[in-house]
Amino acid sequence: MGMAITVRNLIAKRAAAEIKNGMVVNLGIGIPSLVPNHLAEGVQVMFHAENGIVGMGASPKAGMEDENLCNAGGLPVTIVDGASFCDSAAAFAMIRRGRVDMTILGALQVSEKGDLANWIVPGKKIPGMGGAMELAQKARKVIVVMSHTDTKGRPKIVQKCTLPLTTKGCVDMIITDMAVFEVCGEGLVLTEYFAGSKIDRIERMTDCKFTIHEKVRVIQKEI
């Protein structure tokens, strides 16, 4: 397993730990799509996709893909017992009615107030916003998973987003390759960081102030 894949799976594993028994959870494309591979044993969850699946399972093994089963990003998936299918209109109705307990999304930027920018870099071609706006506003808990900095080393956690917003004040938790933050009324709180990261480096790589939880813990890098 390559380093980039390892880091992505570490982030996905930490996000999976937030899922509780009986939840309906929506997953964005990218790192979020790895979350089903890291569920704790015995946790029963229905993963929801905007293209009309409720009950996605782990990624299929090579050669076992079903051409008729894919997530909203077009990647092959499996289904669990009790899964159901619907059209996109019904899938979005579930989101808009607040029936999704949690969404796990990627991001381009997140502000210290929980503002989310995750759908466009001006001047670049994209397929569209997808369900990000509805999910960010209507899911009961919004978790962002992303690298701590962009490809040029610039912080993605910022005082104020400079990219076009998806939704203001919607993010509850941020999980990066360096740390875990909770978004509170007073701003960001560092609750955990990965082994090998240092708090002073996290401060340098974060473009806003944050407080450190009195019981901040270290996450061991184990898949």
N, C-alpha and C positions, 0 to 999 in steps of 0.2 A: 504494500500500500504506500503510495507516494505521500510526501509531506503535506501537499495541499489537500489531498483527500483526507489525511489523518486529521488535520486541523478542522476541516468542515465537519467531520464526524464527531469530533470532540464537542463542537458547538451544538450540533444536533442532539447529542446525548444529553447535554445539560438542559436543553429545551424540553426534551422528552420527559425529564424528571418533574416538570411542572404539570403534566397531564394526570388527572385523577380519574378514578374508576367511574364509568358511566357518562363521560363527557362526549360532546360533539365538537370536533376540532377541525378547523380549516387550515390547510397548509399552502403557503405560497410556493413559487418555483425556486429552484436553486437549493440552498442549504435546507430549507424547511422540508423538502421532499425526502430527505434522509431520515427524518424523525421517526417514522414507523419502524425503522430497523433497530431502534434503541429503546423501545418501550420496556418498562420494568415488567418482570414476569407476573402474570395474573391480572394486569391492568386491561380492562375491557373498554375500548373506545371506538367510536364511529368517526372515521376521518371523512370529512366532507370536501367535495371538489365542485367548483363552479360549473364544470361541464356535465354534472349530473350524476355523480356517484356519492352515496352515503354508505361508508363501510369499506374504505380502502385498506389493504393490508401492506405487508412489507414488499420491497422490490422483488420481482421474480428472479430466479436463478437464470443464468445464461442458457438460452435454448428453450426456456419454459415460458417465454412471453406470449401473451394472447393479443393478437392485433386489434381486438375490439375493446381492450381494457387499457385506458391511459388516464393520467391525471390532467389537470387543467393546463399543464405545460407541455403535454404531448408525450410524456415519458411513460413507459409501461409500468403497470401496477398489478397487484393481486387484490382479491377481495376476501373479506372474512365472512363467516356464517352470519346470516341475517342482513347482508348488504342489500341495498335497493338502488334502483336507477330512476332518474327523472330527467325532464328537459332542463335547459339552463334557466328558463323563466322560474320554474319551481325551486331550483337550487338557489337563485338569487332571492326569491321570496323568503326562504328560510333565513337567509342572512339579514334581510331588511326587517324581519319580524323579531329579530333578537334571539333566534333559536340556536345560534352558534355560541358555545361556551367560551371558546378560545380561538384566536387565529395566530399563527406563527408566520411572520412575513420577513422578507429581506428588505434592505433599505439602502439608499444612497447617502442620506443624512438623517440624524435625529437631533433635535434641540434639547437643551436642558429642561425645557418645559414639556417635553414629550411630543413636540410637533414632528410630523413624519413627512419626509420627501422620499418617495421610492418609485416614481414612475417615469420620469423623463430627465435627460440632460439636454438642455436647449441646443438645437442644431443637429442632434443625432436622431436617426430614424428608429422608431419603436413601434411595436404592434398595438399599443394602447394601454390604458390604465387597468383594464381587466376588472376584477372585483375589489381592488385595493381600497377604493374610497368607501364602498359599502362595508367592507370588513372592518376597516379602521374605525368607523363610526358606530357600528352595531354589534360587533363581537363583544362579549362580556369582559374578556381580557385580551390585550394585544401585546404580543411578545415580538420583539425585533431580533433577528439573528443576522450578524454581518461581520465582516472584517473590521478591525478597529480603525484602520486607515485605508485610504483608496490606493490605487496602483502607483500613485506618485508620492505616497507617504503622508498625505494630508489627512488630518483628523476628520472622521465622519460623525463624531459626537461633538456638537458645536453649540455655541451660545445662541445663535440664531441661524436657521437654515437659509442658505443662499440659493438653493434650487427650488423650483416650483413645488408647493406643498401638495400633499395628498389629503391630509386632515390635520387640524390643529389639536394639540393637547390630548392625543389618543393613546400614546404608548405607555404601557404599565411597566415593562421590563425590557432591558437591552442586554443581549448576550453576545459578546465578541470573542475573538480568539485570545483576548487578554483578560477580560473581566466581565463581571455581571453587575449591572446597575438596576436599582428600582427607582422609578420616577415617582416622587412624592410632591406634595404641595409646595415644599420649600426648595425643590430642585432634585438633583440626582444624588443617590446614596450608593456608594460602592459596598456591596454585600459580600462579594466573592472575587477571587482572581485565580487564574491558572498558575500552577507550579511553573516556575521559570520566569514569570512576570514579576516585576518589582513595582511597588506603589508609586515611587517617584517617576518611573518610566511611564506608567499609566497616566500620571498627571501631565507629563510632557506631551503625550500623544492624544490628550483630550482637550478640545478647544473651549472648555468652560470649567467653572469650578464645581466641585462635588464634595460631599461630606463622606467620611469613612465610618461605616457601621462599627459600633463598639465590639461586636463579635464577628468581624469580617473573617472569612475562612478561605483556606486555600483548596482549590480543586486539583486533584492529582490527574495527570495526563494519561489516563488509561481508557482504552476502548472496551 
